[in-house]
Amino acid sequence: MLLAVALAGGSLLLVAVLRSTLRDDVRSTVNARARELADELDSGSVPESLALPRTDDLVAQVVRGDAVVVQSPALRATAPIAEADAGSSVARLPGEDDEFFASSVAAGGYRVIVAGTPEGADEAAAALGKVLVVAAPVMVVLLAATTWVAVGRALSPVDAMAREVDTISLSDLHRRVPADGTDQLARLGGTMNRMLDRLEAAVVRQRQFVGDASHELRSPVTSLRHLAEVADAHPGRTTVAALAEGVLAEALRMQRLVDDLLLLARVDEDRQGTAAVAVDLDDLIADAAVPTTAGIRVSTPGLRPVQVCGDRAALDRVVRNLADNARRHARSLVELTVERHGATVVLHVDDDGPGIPVADRERVLERFVRLDDSRARDGGGTGLGLAIVADLVRLHGGTVTVSDSPLGGARIEVRLPVFSQRTGAPGHADADTRREEP
């Protein structure tokens, strides 16, 4: 509809412009012819020798006073053309009803009058208007059909993407939309496929998390039920104190597991990072270095003040989880050291325990992953401690890696951004101070 209106308006404007242009051409011709005849008279020519126009559309008169001296053969008038004084004007020819443009120029005691009709210009504009009345609707139909076909072909990949996405559900997130080519639609398809990749990974992660959490919670619930059933079936074989001790131990174990699960759920919801607050990492290390396991010595050699950027409670959880994990698997010694390398703070947590095999160093940072007997469920571990560390450190813009410790066991290395005193945000080291750990 808009196209038809625009085309109709354009057609009317074209006819009007053409008519105006052709009529201006007639005026220009009349003026030019009048000046030419006047110039011939000024040069000494007599009126009878002038080459006057001989067509019906362009006529001329040479008059002296009110008498016609000579005129074009097409004129039968005996009086000068009316309203043809100085300049161009609309004239009325004697005995004619049509509109004429006239120009009058004085020369050598005479007055040259040239008149021309714009009838040809009007007829040409009218003819064009008739053509457009027929051609414009045809053009609109052809253009609409062409546009329909072209747009349909161009958007057919979008329809295919829409149909494919409409059929994808949680049960078949492995499916992808077509994304062939290098144009914008292909890039759109690639973007949608990457979104589906992230969605599939999130759903898989959630399902695994729910399954693992259910499995882990089943153990303390089963233990509590067993204690209750034994006490109910054989009241004489246990005491209230023993029953309370067993129930309390399993309840605490369940509480730690639920707390860890809630923490991981909050971390999953907050993937945008943490506030840029200065945290004294050395203070957190000193607080976590208090020995809590008999026979395990905790050392913090060379501990010096250093600030990192992040949330104090979250970073305190990171340090404590690392220290608890090292104490749980150490034979006699745990060592916590911190160093600054340019814009990065590096925390090393070493133990002299059995270590972690190379093949398991990535897996150990995943949720609910426990290794063999050397790192099995003991000491109240939930299998979430290092996973919490990895998620919280990632949330702070840092990294966690596992390697061999100089003490003979495992080394867990945490890298965090330094707090900048100038900007109140993660710092940036100068070029000459930026270096890596050898």
C-alpha positions in Angstrom: 0.0 0.0 0.0 2.7 2.5 0.9 4.6 1.6 -2.3 1.5 2.2 -4.4 0.9 5.6 -2.7 4.5 6.6 -3.2 4.5 5.5 -6.8 1.2 7.4 -7.5 2.6 10.5 -5.8 5.8 10.2 -7.8 3.9 9.8 -11.1 1.8 13.0 -10.4 4.9 14.9 -9.6 6.7 13.7 -12.7 3.8 14.8 -15.0 3.7 18.2 -13.2 7.4 18.7 -13.6 7.4 17.6 -17.2 4.5 20.0 -18.0 6.2 22.9 -16.3 9.5 22.2 -18.0 8.0 22.0 -21.5 5.9 25.2 -21.0 9.1 27.0 -19.8 10.8 25.8 -23.0 8.0 27.4 -25.0 8.5 30.7 -23.2 12.2 30.5 -23.7 11.7 29.8 -27.5 9.3 32.8 -27.8 11.7 35.1 -26.0 14.7 34.0 -28.0 12.9 34.2 -31.4 11.7 37.7 -30.6 15.2 38.9 -29.7 16.6 37.4 -32.9 14.1 39.3 -35.1 14.7 42.5 -33.2 18.4 42.1 -33.7 17.9 41.8 -37.5 15.8 45.0 -37.5 18.5 46.8 -35.5 21.1 45.7 -38.0 19.2 47.4 -40.9 16.9 44.7 -42.2 13.5 45.7 -43.4 10.4 44.0 -41.9 9.5 42.4 -45.2 12.9 40.6 -45.4 12.6 38.9 -42.0 12.2 35.2 -41.8 9.1 35.0 -39.7 7.9 31.7 -38.1 5.5 29.8 -40.4 4.1 27.2 -38.1 0.8 27.2 -36.2 2.5 26.8 -32.8 4.8 29.8 -33.3 3.8 33.1 -35.0 5.2 36.6 -35.2 4.2 40.2 -36.1 6.1 43.3 -36.9 4.0 46.4 -36.0 4.5 50.1 -36.1 2.2 51.9 -33.7 -1.2 50.1 -34.0 -0.6 48.9 -37.6 0.6 45.4 -38.6 3.5 45.8 -41.0 4.1 42.1 -41.6 3.1 38.9 -39.9 3.4 35.1 -40.1 1.3 33.4 -42.8 -0.6 31.5 -40.2 -2.1 34.8 -38.8 -5.1 36.4 -40.5 -5.3 39.2 -37.9 -5.3 42.9 -38.8 -4.5 44.1 -35.3 -1.5 43.5 -33.1 -1.5 40.5 -30.7 -3.3 41.7 -27.5 -1.5 41.9 -24.1 1.9 41.6 -25.8 3.6 44.6 -24.3 7.1 44.6 -22.8 8.2 41.2 -21.5 6.5 37.8 -21.6 2.9 37.4 -20.9 -0.1 35.2 -21.7 -1.5 36.5 -24.9 -4.8 36.2 -26.7 -4.5 36.0 -30.5 -7.2 37.6 -32.6 -9.7 34.9 -33.6 -8.0 32.2 -31.4 -9.3 30.7 -28.1 -6.1 28.8 -27.2 -3.6 30.1 -24.7 -0.4 31.7 -26.1 2.9 32.9 -24.6 4.0 36.2 -26.2 7.1 38.4 -26.1 7.4 41.9 -27.4 10.7 43.6 -28.3 11.1 47.1 -29.7 13.7 47.6 -32.5 14.3 50.3 -35.1 11.0 52.1 -34.7 9.1 48.8 -34.9 7.8 46.3 -32.3 8.4 42.6 -32.8 5.8 40.4 -31.3 6.4 36.6 -31.1 3.7 34.2 -29.7 3.8 30.5 -29.1 1.2 28.0 -27.8 2.0 25.5 -25.0 -0.5 23.1 -26.4 2.2 20.6 -27.4 3.7 20.7 -23.9 0.2 20.1 -22.3 -0.5 17.2 -24.8 2.9 15.6 -24.0 2.3 15.8 -20.2 -1.2 14.4 -20.7 0.1 11.5 -22.8 2.7 10.7 -20.1 -0.1 10.8 -17.5 -2.1 8.3 -19.5 0.9 6.0 -19.8 1.6 6.1 -16.1 -2.1 5.4 -15.2 -1.7 2.1 -16.9 2.0 1.4 -16.1 2.0 2.4 -12.4 -0.3 -0.4 -11.2 1.6 -2.9 -13.4 4.9 -1.8 -11.9 3.4 -2.0 -8.4 2.3 -5.6 -8.9 5.6 -6.6 -10.5 7.6 -4.9 -7.8 5.5 -6.5 -5.0 5.8 -9.9 -6.6 9.5 -9.5 -7.0 10.0 -8.3 -3.5 7.8 -11.1 -2.1 9.9 -13.7 -3.9 13.3 -12.1 -3.1 12.4 -11.5 0.6 11.0 -15.1 0.9 14.2 -16.6 -0.5 16.4 -14.4 1.7 14.4 -15.2 4.9 14.0 -18.9 4.2 17.0 -19.7 6.4 15.3 -17.7 9.2 12.2 -19.9 8.8 14.4 -23.0 8.9 16.1 -21.7 12.1 12.7 -20.9 13.6 11.3 -24.3 12.8 14.4 -26.1 14.2 14.4 -24.0 17.4 10.7 -24.6 17.9 11.3 -28.3 18.0 14.2 -28.2 20.4 13.3 -29.2 24.0 15.2 -30.1 27.1 15.4 -33.7 25.9 17.2 -33.0 22.7 19.4 -29.9 23.4 22.1 -31.6 21.2 20.3 -30.4 18.1 21.5 -27.2 16.3 20.1 -24.8 13.7 21.6 -24.6 10.2 24.4 -22.0 10.0 26.0 -22.4 6.5 27.7 -19.6 4.7 29.3 -16.3 5.8 26.5 -13.8 5.6 24.6 -12.2 8.5 22.1 -15.1 8.7 24.9 -17.6 9.0 26.4 -15.5 11.8 22.9 -15.4 13.5 22.8 -19.2 13.2 26.2 -19.5 14.7 25.2 -17.2 17.6 22.1 -19.3 18.3 24.2 -22.5 18.2 26.6 -21.1 20.7 23.7 -20.1 22.9 22.4 -23.7 22.6 25.9 -25.0 23.5 25.8 -22.9 26.7 22.3 -23.9 27.4 23.1 -27.6 26.9 26.1 -27.3 29.1 24.1 -25.6 31.8 21.4 -28.2 31.8 23.9 -31.1 31.9 25.7 -29.3 34.7 22.4 -28.8 36.6 21.3 -32.4 36.1 24.6 -33.7 37.3 24.5 -31.4 40.2 21.0 -32.5 41.2 22.0 -36.1 40.8 25.2 -35.8 42.8 23.5 -33.7 45.5 20.8 -36.3 45.9 23.3 -39.1 46.1 25.4 -37.2 48.7 22.4 -36.4 50.8 21.2 -39.9 50.8 24.2 -41.1 52.8 23.6 -39.0 56.0 19.8 -39.6 55.7 20.4 -43.3 55.5 22.7 -43.2 58.5 20.2 -41.2 60.6 17.5 -43.7 59.6 19.8 -46.6 60.6 20.5 -45.1 64.0 16.8 -44.5 64.6 15.8 -48.1 63.5 18.5 -49.7 65.6 17.5 -47.6 68.7 13.9 -48.5 68.1 14.4 -52.2 67.5 17.1 -52.7 70.2 16.7 -50.0 72.8 18.9 -51.9 75.2 21.9 -51.9 72.9 22.4 -48.1 72.8 22.2 -45.2 75.1 20.7 -41.8 74.7 24.1 -40.2 74.7 25.4 -42.6 72.0 22.3 -42.1 69.9 22.6 -38.3 70.3 26.3 -38.4 69.3 25.6 -40.3 66.1 22.6 -38.2 65.2 24.6 -35.0 65.8 27.5 -36.2 63.7 25.3 -37.0 60.8 23.3 -33.8 61.2 26.5 -31.8 61.1 27.7 -33.6 58.1 24.3 -33.0 56.3 24.5 -29.3 57.4 28.0 -28.9 55.9 26.8 -30.5 52.6 23.7 -28.3 52.4 25.7 -25.2 53.2 28.1 -26.1 50.4 25.3 -26.7 48.0 23.6 -23.4 48.8 27.0 -21.6 48.3 27.5 -23.2 44.9 23.9 -22.3 43.9 24.6 -18.6 44.8 27.9 -18.7 42.8 26.1 -20.1 39.8 23.5 -17.3 40.0 26.2 -14.6 40.3 28.5 -14.9 37.2 29.1 -11.2 36.8 32.0 -10.9 39.3 32.3 -9.4 42.7 32.7 -5.9 44.1 36.1 -4.3 43.9 36.9 -4.3 47.6 40.4 -4.5 49.1 40.9 -7.7 51.0 44.0 -8.5 53.2 44.9 -11.9 51.9 47.7 -12.3 54.5 45.2 -11.9 57.3 43.0 -14.6 55.9 46.0 -16.9 55.5 47.0 -16.3 59.1 43.5 -17.1 60.4 43.3 -20.3 58.4 46.8 -21.5 59.4 45.7 -22.5 62.9 46.3 -26.2 63.3 43.1 -28.2 63.8 44.3 -31.7 63.1 46.5 -33.6 65.6 50.0 -34.1 64.4 49.8 -31.7 61.4 51.9 -28.6 61.5 50.8 -25.5 59.5 53.6 -23.2 58.3 53.3 -19.7 56.7 56.9 -18.9 55.8 57.7 -15.3 54.6 54.1 -14.1 55.0 53.9 -10.4 54.2 51.0 -8.0 53.6 49.3 -8.2 50.3 45.8 -7.0 49.1 43.6 -8.6 46.5 40.3 -7.4 45.0 37.1 -9.2 45.9 34.7 -10.3 48.6 36.2 -11.0 52.0 33.8 -13.7 53.0 34.2 -15.6 49.7 38.0 -15.3 49.7 38.1 -16.4 53.4 36.1 -19.5 52.3 38.7 -20.1 49.5 41.7 -20.0 51.9 40.0 -22.1 54.6 38.9 -24.8 52.1 42.4 -25.0 50.7 43.9 -25.2 54.2 41.4 -27.9 55.3 41.9 -29.9 52.2 45.7 -29.8 52.7 45.4 -30.8 56.4 43.1 -33.6 55.6 45.6 -35.3 53.3 49.0 -34.2 54.8 51.1 -36.5 56.7 52.7 -33.9 59.0 53.2 -30.5 57.3 51.1 -28.0 55.4 52.7 -24.8 54.0 50.8 -21.7 52.9 52.9 -19.1 51.0 51.9 -15.9 49.1 53.8 -13.9 46.5 53.1 -11.0 44.3 54.1 -11.1 40.6 53.3 -7.8 39.0 49.5 -7.4 39.0 48.9 -10.9 40.3 49.0 -12.4 43.7 50.0 -16.1 43.8 48.9 -18.3 46.8 50.6 -21.7 47.2 49.1 -24.4 49.4 51.4 -27.4 49.8 51.2 -30.6 51.7 53.4 -33.6 52.2 50.6 -36.2 51.5 50.2 -38.7 48.7 49.7 -36.0 46.0 47.3 -36.0 43.1 47.9 -38.0 39.9 48.4 -35.9 36.8 45.3 -37.4 35.1 43.1 -36.3 38.0 44.3 -32.8 38.5 41.5 -31.3 36.4 38.9 -33.6 37.8 39.6 -32.8 41.4 38.3 -29.3 40.9 34.9 -30.5 39.7 31.9 -31.0 42.0 31.5 -34.2 44.0 34.8 -35.7 42.7 36.7 -37.8 45.1 39.8 -39.8 44.2 40.8 -43.3 45.5 41.6 -44.4 49.0 44.3 -41.7 49.6 41.7 -39.0 49.1 38.4 -40.8 49.9 35.6 -39.5 52.0 37.2 -38.8 55.4 37.3 -36.1 57.9 33.9 -34.9 57.0 34.7 -34.0 53.4 31.8 -33.5 51.1 33.6 -33.6 47.7 32.8 -29.9 47.2 35.6 -28.1 48.8 37.9 -27.7 45.8 35.0 -27.2 43.5 33.9 -24.2 45.7 37.4 -22.9 45.5 37.5 -23.1 41.7 34.2 -21.4 41.3 34.9 -18.6 43.8 38.3 -17.9 42.3 36.9 -17.9 38.8 34.3 -15.4 40.0 37.1 -13.2 41.2 38.9 -13.3 37.9 41.5 -15.7 39.0 42.7 -19.2 38.2 43.3 -22.5 40.1 45.9 -25.1 39.1 47.1 -28.3 40.7 50.7 -29.5 40.5 53.4 -31.4 42.5 54.5 -29.8 45.8 58.1 -29.4 46.8 57.0 -31.1 50.1 56.3 -34.3 48.1 52.5 -34.0 48.1 50.1 -31.8 46.2 50.4 -28.1 45.5 47.3 -26.0 44.7 48.1 -22.6 43.2 45.6 -19.7 43.2 46.2 -16.6 41.2 44.2 -13.5 42.0 44.3 -9.8 40.8 46.1 -7.3 43.0 44.0 -4.5 44.5 45.0 -1.1 43.0 45.2 1.7 45.6 44.8 4.3 42.8 41.7 3.0 41.1 40.1 0.9 43.8 39.9 -2.0 41.2 42.1 -4.9 40.1 45.6 -3.5 39.5 47.8 -3.4 36.4 51.5 -3.9 36.7 54.0 -1.8 34.9 55.8 -3.3 32.0 59.0 -3.8 33.9 57.3 -5.4 36.9 55.0 -7.8 35.1 56.6 -11.3 35.3 55.6 -14.9 35.8 56.6 -17.3 38.4 59.7 -19.2 37.3 
